[in-house]
Amino acid sequence: MNQPMVSVQSLRKHYTVHKRPPGLKAAFGSLFRRVPTVVKAVDGISFEIGPGERVGFLGPNGAGKTTTLKVLSGLLYPSSGEVRVDRHLPQKREDAFLKKITLVMGQKQQLLWDLPPSETFDLNRAIYEVPMPQFRQTVAELTELLELGDLVSKPTRTLSLGERMKCELAAALIHRPTVLFLDEPTIGLDVSMQVTIRSFIKAYNERTGATLILTSHYMDDVAALCPRVIVIDKGVLSYDGALDELARRVRPEKRLVLQLDSPVDRATLEALGRVVSVDAAGAVLQVPQESVAPVVSRALATLPVGDLTVENAPLEEVMSELFARSRAERADVEDAA
C-alpha cells in the first residue's frame, strides 16, 4: 500500500479567547478579571490522502478548514494529535518540507504590488534555490497552461483580479511543489475565469501527479476537480468519501430536468413527481431513485419533451442538508450527555 501523502490523526486546534460585553464599564472590569473561553477550531479529525489525489475540503464558514490547512502547512501548531505531510512534521518547517508544498489563499497575495509578477517569480526562484534551467522550463510551462502572455511584465497593480490570481498560482508553483493546499482560489472571480483556474489546476495535477487539497464555497469547483470530499463542521468530521456517494446518501432522490416544446399545467407534472420548479420553457421534477425509469417513460410518452436529463440534487442543497443533520446529531448527543 502506498504511503499516504497527508496523514492527520486526531488533530485538535483549540484557542483561548477572552470575551466581554460592550461598554466602558465592561472594558474597565476586564482589566482586573478576564473570563477565558475555549474555541475548538478543529476538534479531533482524522483522515489520510494518497499521492496524486484531488480532495475537496468542505464546510461552512468557521468550520475549521483554513485552520487545518495552516496546520498542514506548518503555519500553526496543533494543540494535540499528529499531522504528517510526505512523512514530515509540518510544524518543524524544515527546508525539505517547505520545498514540497505550497499554500494559495484566494484572499491573500504574495505578488509585489508595484512590480511585475516576473519579479516575484525570480524572487521565489532565489528563495527556493531553483536551478535556472528548471526555472525557465517551469515558467514556460506555467505561461502556456495559464495563458499568461505579457501579463508577467505588467505591474501587478494594473492587473485584474483574475489576471492576478493566475499569476499568484504561477508564483506559488515556481518550485514545483508536490502538495498543493488551495484555499478559495477562485473567490471573487467571474465564471469564465473560474473555469480557467479549474482547468489549470486539473491539468497541473494530471501532468505532475501533485496531491491537491481544495477548499471552496463554489460547489462547481468541487464537482469539477474533486472525486473525493472531506466535510467538517464546527471542527468535527462529518463525511469522508466519494462525492457521488455523498449525494446518494444525503439526497437519494433524482431530479428530472425537462425542456418542454409547449407549456404543461402543473397538475399534469405533479402526477409524475414533486415539482421543484416550472415555467413556460420547462420544469424540474424530484422523484425517488427507484422510480426514475418509469417516470422518464411516462414523461416521454405523455409530455411535449424537447430534452430530458436526470441529475443528482444540487451539491449546495446536499451540503446544507448534511450540515443540518450533523448538527442535529451532535445536539442529540449533547442532550443525552
C-alpha positions as CSV (number, residue, x, y, z in Angstrom):
1,M,0.0,0.0,0.0
2,N,1.3,3.5,-0.9
3,Q,2.4,5.7,1.9
4,P,-0.2,8.5,2.4
5,M,1.0,11.9,1.3
6,V,-1.1,13.6,4.0
7,S,-1.9,11.9,7.3
8,V,-4.0,13.6,10.0
9,Q,-4.6,11.7,13.2
10,S,-6.9,13.1,16.0
11,L,-6.0,16.7,15.1
12,R,-7.1,19.3,17.6
13,K,-6.5,23.1,17.4
14,H,-8.1,25.0,20.3
15,Y,-7.7,28.7,21.1
16,T,-8.3,30.5,24.4
17,V,-10.1,33.8,23.9
18,H,-11.4,36.4,26.3
19,K,-14.9,37.7,25.8
20,R,-16.5,40.7,27.3
21,P,-19.8,42.6,26.7
22,P,-19.6,46.0,25.1
23,G,-19.4,49.2,27.1
24,L,-16.9,51.2,29.1
25,K,-17.7,49.5,32.4
26,A,-17.1,46.1,31.0
27,A,-13.8,47.3,29.4
28,F,-12.6,48.6,32.7
29,G,-13.7,45.5,34.5
30,S,-11.7,43.3,32.1
31,L,-8.5,44.9,33.3
32,F,-8.9,43.1,36.6
33,R,-11.0,40.0,35.6
34,R,-10.9,38.3,32.3
35,V,-13.2,35.3,31.5
36,P,-11.4,32.8,29.2
37,T,-13.4,30.8,26.6
38,V,-12.0,27.8,24.7
39,V,-12.7,27.9,21.0
40,K,-12.5,24.5,19.3
41,A,-11.5,25.4,15.8
42,V,-10.6,21.8,15.0
43,D,-11.7,19.1,17.4
44,G,-10.3,15.6,16.7
45,I,-10.4,15.0,13.0
46,S,-8.6,12.1,11.2
47,F,-8.0,11.4,7.5
48,E,-5.4,10.3,5.0
49,I,-4.8,11.4,1.5
50,G,-2.8,9.4,-1.0
51,P,-0.3,10.7,-3.6
52,G,-1.9,12.4,-6.5
53,E,-5.4,12.6,-5.0
54,R,-7.6,15.7,-5.6
55,V,-9.7,16.1,-2.4
56,G,-12.3,18.8,-1.6
57,F,-12.1,20.0,2.0
58,L,-15.5,21.4,2.7
59,G,-17.5,23.1,5.4
60,P,-19.4,26.3,6.3
61,N,-17.7,29.4,7.4
62,G,-16.0,28.8,10.7
63,A,-15.8,25.0,10.2
64,G,-12.1,24.8,10.7
65,K,-11.0,24.4,7.0
66,T,-8.4,27.2,6.9
67,T,-7.1,26.3,10.3
68,T,-6.5,22.8,9.2
69,L,-4.7,23.9,6.1
70,K,-2.5,26.2,8.2
71,V,-1.6,23.3,10.5
72,L,-0.8,21.2,7.4
73,S,1.5,23.9,6.0
74,G,3.2,24.4,9.3
75,L,1.9,27.9,10.0
76,L,0.0,26.8,13.1
77,Y,1.0,24.2,15.8
78,P,-1.6,21.6,16.6
79,S,-3.0,21.6,20.2
80,S,-2.8,17.8,20.1
81,G,-2.8,14.9,17.6
82,E,-0.3,14.2,14.8
83,V,0.0,15.6,11.3
84,R,2.4,14.5,8.7
85,V,2.8,15.6,5.1
86,D,5.0,13.4,3.0
87,R,6.4,12.0,6.3
88,H,7.4,15.5,7.5
89,L,6.1,17.1,10.7
90,P,4.8,20.5,9.3
91,Q,5.4,22.4,12.5
92,K,9.2,21.9,12.2
93,R,9.2,23.9,8.9
94,E,12.2,22.0,7.5
95,D,13.6,23.3,4.2
96,A,12.9,19.9,2.6
97,F,9.3,20.1,3.6
98,L,8.8,23.7,2.5
99,K,10.1,22.9,-0.9
100,K,7.4,20.2,-1.3
101,I,4.3,22.3,-0.5
102,T,2.5,25.5,-1.4
103,L,-0.4,27.3,0.2
104,V,-2.5,29.5,-2.0
105,M,-5.1,31.6,-0.3
106,G,-7.6,33.5,-2.5
107,Q,-7.8,36.4,-0.1
108,K,-4.0,36.8,0.3
109,Q,-1.4,37.7,-2.2
110,Q,2.4,37.3,-2.5
111,L,2.8,39.4,-5.7
112,L,4.7,42.6,-5.2
113,W,2.1,45.4,-5.8
114,D,4.2,47.9,-7.8
115,L,6.4,45.3,-9.6
116,P,5.5,42.9,-12.4
117,P,4.8,39.3,-11.5
118,S,8.1,38.2,-13.1
119,E,9.9,39.9,-10.3
120,T,8.0,37.7,-7.8
121,F,8.8,34.6,-9.9
122,D,12.5,35.4,-9.8
123,L,12.4,36.1,-6.0
124,N,10.8,32.7,-5.4
125,R,13.4,31.1,-7.6
126,A,16.1,32.5,-5.3
127,I,14.2,31.6,-2.1
128,Y,13.6,28.0,-3.1
129,E,17.1,27.7,-4.8
130,V,15.6,26.6,-8.1
131,P,18.2,26.0,-10.8
132,M,18.0,28.5,-13.6
133,P,17.3,25.9,-16.4
134,Q,14.5,24.3,-14.3
135,F,13.1,27.8,-13.5
136,R,13.0,28.8,-17.2
137,Q,11.3,25.5,-18.1
138,T,8.7,25.8,-15.3
139,V,7.9,29.4,-16.2
140,A,7.4,28.4,-19.8
141,E,5.1,25.6,-18.9
142,L,3.0,27.7,-16.5
143,T,2.8,30.5,-19.0
144,E,1.4,28.1,-21.5
145,L,-1.0,26.4,-19.2
146,L,-2.3,29.6,-17.7
147,E,-2.1,31.7,-20.9
148,L,-0.1,34.4,-19.1
149,G,1.3,36.1,-22.2
150,D,2.7,39.5,-21.4
151,L,0.8,39.7,-18.0
152,V,4.1,38.8,-16.2
153,S,5.7,42.0,-17.4
154,K,3.0,44.4,-16.3
155,P,2.9,46.0,-12.8
156,T,0.7,43.8,-10.5
157,R,-1.5,46.8,-9.6
158,T,-2.6,47.2,-13.2
159,L,-3.9,43.6,-13.5
160,S,-7.5,42.5,-13.0
161,L,-8.4,40.1,-10.1
162,G,-8.5,37.2,-12.4
163,E,-5.1,38.0,-14.0
164,R,-3.6,38.4,-10.6
165,M,-4.9,35.1,-9.5
166,K,-3.4,33.4,-12.5
167,C,0.0,35.0,-11.7
168,E,-0.4,34.1,-8.0
169,L,-0.8,30.4,-8.9
170,A,2.2,30.6,-11.2
171,A,4.3,32.2,-8.4
172,A,3.2,29.5,-6.0
173,L,4.4,26.7,-8.3
174,I,7.8,28.0,-9.3
175,H,9.5,25.4,-7.1
176,R,7.3,22.6,-8.4
177,P,5.6,21.5,-5.2
178,T,4.2,18.0,-4.8
179,V,1.4,19.0,-2.4
180,L,-1.0,21.9,-3.1
181,F,-3.1,23.5,-0.4
182,L,-5.6,25.7,-2.2
183,D,-7.9,27.9,0.0
184,E,-10.7,29.5,-2.1
185,P,-8.5,30.0,-5.2
186,T,-11.5,31.2,-7.3
187,I,-13.1,33.6,-4.8
188,G,-14.4,36.7,-6.4
189,L,-13.6,35.6,-10.0
190,D,-16.1,35.7,-12.8
191,V,-17.5,32.4,-14.2
192,S,-15.1,32.3,-17.2
193,M,-12.0,32.9,-15.0
194,Q,-13.2,30.2,-12.6
195,V,-13.3,27.7,-15.4
196,T,-9.8,28.7,-16.5
197,I,-8.4,28.3,-13.0
198,R,-10.2,24.9,-12.6
199,S,-8.8,23.7,-15.9
200,F,-5.3,24.7,-14.9
201,I,-5.4,23.0,-11.5
202,K,-6.7,19.8,-13.0
203,A,-4.1,19.9,-15.8
204,Y,-1.3,20.6,-13.3
205,N,-2.4,17.6,-11.1
206,E,-2.5,15.3,-14.1
207,R,0.8,16.4,-15.5
208,T,2.8,16.4,-12.3
209,G,0.9,13.9,-10.0
210,A,0.8,16.6,-7.3
211,T,-1.6,16.0,-4.3
212,L,-4.3,18.6,-4.0
213,I,-6.5,19.7,-1.1
214,L,-9.0,22.3,-2.2
215,T,-11.4,24.4,-0.1
216,S,-14.1,26.4,-1.9
217,H,-17.6,27.7,-1.4
218,Y,-18.2,27.4,-5.1
219,M,-19.5,23.8,-5.5
220,D,-18.8,23.9,-9.2
221,D,-15.1,24.0,-8.3
222,V,-15.5,20.9,-6.1
223,A,-17.6,19.0,-8.7
224,A,-15.2,19.7,-11.5
225,L,-12.0,18.8,-9.5
226,C,-12.6,16.5,-6.6
227,P,-13.8,12.9,-6.8
228,R,-13.4,12.7,-3.0
229,V,-14.6,15.2,-0.4
230,I,-13.9,15.6,3.3
231,V,-16.5,17.6,5.1
232,I,-16.1,19.2,8.5
233,D,-18.5,21.3,10.6
234,K,-17.7,23.0,13.9
235,G,-14.3,21.4,13.8
236,V,-15.7,17.8,13.6
237,L,-15.6,15.4,10.6
238,S,-19.0,14.9,9.0
239,Y,-18.1,12.9,5.9
240,D,-15.1,11.4,4.1
241,G,-15.7,9.6,0.8
242,A,-16.7,9.9,-2.8
243,L,-18.6,13.0,-3.9
244,D,-21.2,10.9,-5.8
245,E,-21.8,8.7,-2.8
246,L,-22.4,11.8,-0.6
247,A,-25.1,12.9,-2.9
248,R,-26.7,9.5,-3.0
249,R,-26.6,9.1,0.8
250,V,-28.0,12.6,1.7
251,R,-30.4,13.1,-1.2
252,P,-31.1,9.6,-2.7
253,E,-33.8,11.0,-5.0
254,K,-33.1,12.2,-8.5
255,R,-34.1,15.3,-10.4
256,L,-35.6,15.2,-13.9
257,V,-34.9,18.4,-15.9
258,L,-37.4,18.7,-18.7
259,Q,-37.3,21.1,-21.6
260,L,-40.8,21.4,-23.0
261,D,-41.8,22.4,-26.5
262,S,-45.1,23.8,-25.2
263,P,-46.4,24.7,-21.7
264,V,-47.8,21.9,-19.4
265,D,-50.1,22.6,-16.5
266,R,-48.7,21.9,-13.0
267,A,-51.3,19.2,-12.1
268,T,-50.0,17.1,-15.0
269,L,-46.4,17.4,-13.8
270,E,-47.4,16.7,-10.2
271,A,-48.8,13.3,-11.3
272,L,-45.2,12.4,-12.2
273,G,-43.3,13.7,-9.2
274,R,-42.7,16.6,-6.8
275,V,-42.5,19.8,-8.9
276,V,-39.3,21.7,-7.9
277,S,-39.8,24.5,-10.4
278,V,-41.8,25.1,-13.6
279,D,-42.1,27.8,-16.3
280,A,-43.1,28.0,-19.9
281,A,-39.8,26.6,-21.1
282,G,-39.6,23.6,-18.8
283,A,-39.8,22.0,-15.4
284,V,-37.7,20.3,-12.8
285,L,-39.2,17.2,-11.0
286,Q,-38.0,15.4,-8.0
287,V,-38.6,11.6,-8.0
288,P,-37.4,8.6,-5.9
289,Q,-34.4,6.9,-7.4
290,E,-36.2,3.6,-8.0
291,S,-39.0,5.5,-9.9
292,V,-36.7,7.2,-12.4
293,A,-37.1,4.8,-15.3
294,P,-40.9,4.6,-15.2
295,V,-41.3,8.3,-14.7
296,V,-39.0,9.0,-17.6
297,S,-41.0,6.6,-19.8
298,R,-44.3,8.3,-18.8
299,A,-42.9,11.8,-19.4
300,L,-41.6,11.0,-22.9
301,A,-44.9,9.3,-23.7
302,T,-47.3,12.0,-22.4
303,L,-45.4,15.3,-22.4
304,P,-44.1,17.5,-25.3
305,V,-40.5,16.9,-24.2
306,G,-37.8,18.5,-26.2
307,D,-35.0,17.4,-24.0
308,L,-34.6,15.5,-20.7
309,T,-31.7,15.0,-18.3
310,V,-31.5,13.1,-15.0
311,E,-29.4,14.7,-12.3
312,N,-28.5,14.5,-8.6
313,A,-29.7,17.1,-6.3
314,P,-27.6,20.3,-6.4
315,L,-24.5,19.9,-4.3
316,E,-25.3,23.1,-2.4
317,E,-28.5,21.5,-1.2
318,V,-26.7,18.3,-0.3
319,M,-24.1,20.1,1.8
320,S,-26.8,22.2,3.5
321,E,-28.7,19.1,4.5
322,L,-25.6,17.3,5.6
323,F,-24.7,20.2,7.9
324,A,-28.2,20.3,9.3
325,R,-28.1,16.5,10.0
326,S,-24.7,16.5,11.7
327,R,-25.6,19.4,13.9
328,A,-28.9,17.7,14.9
329,E,-27.0,14.5,15.8
330,R,-24.5,16.4,17.9
331,A,-27.3,18.2,19.7
332,D,-28.9,14.9,20.5
333,V,-25.6,13.5,21.9
334,E,-25.1,16.6,24.0
335,D,-28.7,16.5,25.3
336,A,-28.2,12.8,26.2
337,A,-24.9,13.6,28.0
